[in-house]
Amino acid sequence: MSKDKYATEDPRMKEARSALEGGFWLLVVATYLIISFVFRIWHFSWIIFIIAAAIQQIVRAIYLYRLPSPPTEEDQNES
């Protein structure tokens, strides 16, 4: 596998993925603040960030699994 996991990804897709991740984390922070202020559970609500990081990694793994794999040397030699 190459150094860049997203080497085969279209630049527009990279930009879209980055925008989605940024929006996701904005929603996570907003959720944290709302829950913490409304329910006054500051000592416990930080767990939202751990859950959000796990969700992000699971979604990223699914996304990477669905990306087409880069051509191998064998594929290039067959052409």
C-alpha positions in Angstrom: 0.0 0.0 0.0 1.3 3.5 -0.8 2.1 6.1 1.9 -1.1 8.0 1.1 -4.1 5.9 1.9 -6.2 8.2 -0.3 -3.8 8.2 -3.3 -6.4 6.7 -5.7 -9.1 9.2 -4.5 -10.3 12.0 -6.8 -9.2 15.4 -5.4 -12.9 16.5 -5.4 -13.7 13.5 -3.2 -10.9 14.4 -0.8 -12.3 17.9 -0.5 -15.8 16.5 0.1 -14.5 14.1 2.7 -12.6 16.8 4.4 -15.7 19.1 4.4 -17.9 16.3 5.8 -15.4 15.5 8.6 -15.2 19.2 9.5 -19.0 19.5 9.6 -19.2 16.3 11.7 -16.8 17.7 14.3 -18.7 21.0 14.5 -21.9 19.0 15.2 -20.0 17.0 17.8 -18.8 20.1 19.6 -22.3 21.7 19.4 -23.8 18.5 20.8 -21.3 18.5 23.6 -22.0 22.1 24.6 -25.8 21.7 24.4 -25.8 18.5 26.5 -23.3 19.9 29.0 -25.2 23.2 29.5 -28.7 21.8 29.5 -28.1 18.8 31.7 -25.1 20.2 33.6 -23.1 17.0 33.2 -19.7 18.5 32.3 -17.9 15.8 34.2 -19.4 13.0 32.0 -20.3 14.5 28.7 -16.6 14.5 27.4 -17.3 10.9 26.5 -19.1 12.3 23.4 -15.7 13.0 21.9 -14.5 9.4 22.3 -17.8 8.1 20.7 -17.5 10.6 17.9 -13.9 9.6 17.2 -14.9 5.9 17.0 -17.8 6.7 14.7 -15.5 8.7 12.4 -13.0 5.8 12.2 -15.7 3.3 11.5 -17.1 5.4 8.7 -13.6 6.0 7.3 -12.9 2.3 7.3 -16.1 1.6 5.4 -15.2 4.3 3.0 -11.7 3.0 2.4 -13.0 -0.5 2.0 -15.3 0.7 -0.8 -12.6 2.6 -2.6 -11.2 0.8 -5.6 -7.8 -0.7 -4.9 -4.9 0.8 -6.8 -3.5 -1.3 -9.7 -0.8 -3.7 -8.8 2.3 -4.4 -10.8 0.7 -7.6 -12.1 -2.3 -5.6 -13.4 0.1 -3.2 -15.2 2.1 -6.0 -16.7 -1.0 -7.7 -18.2 -1.9 -4.6 -20.2 
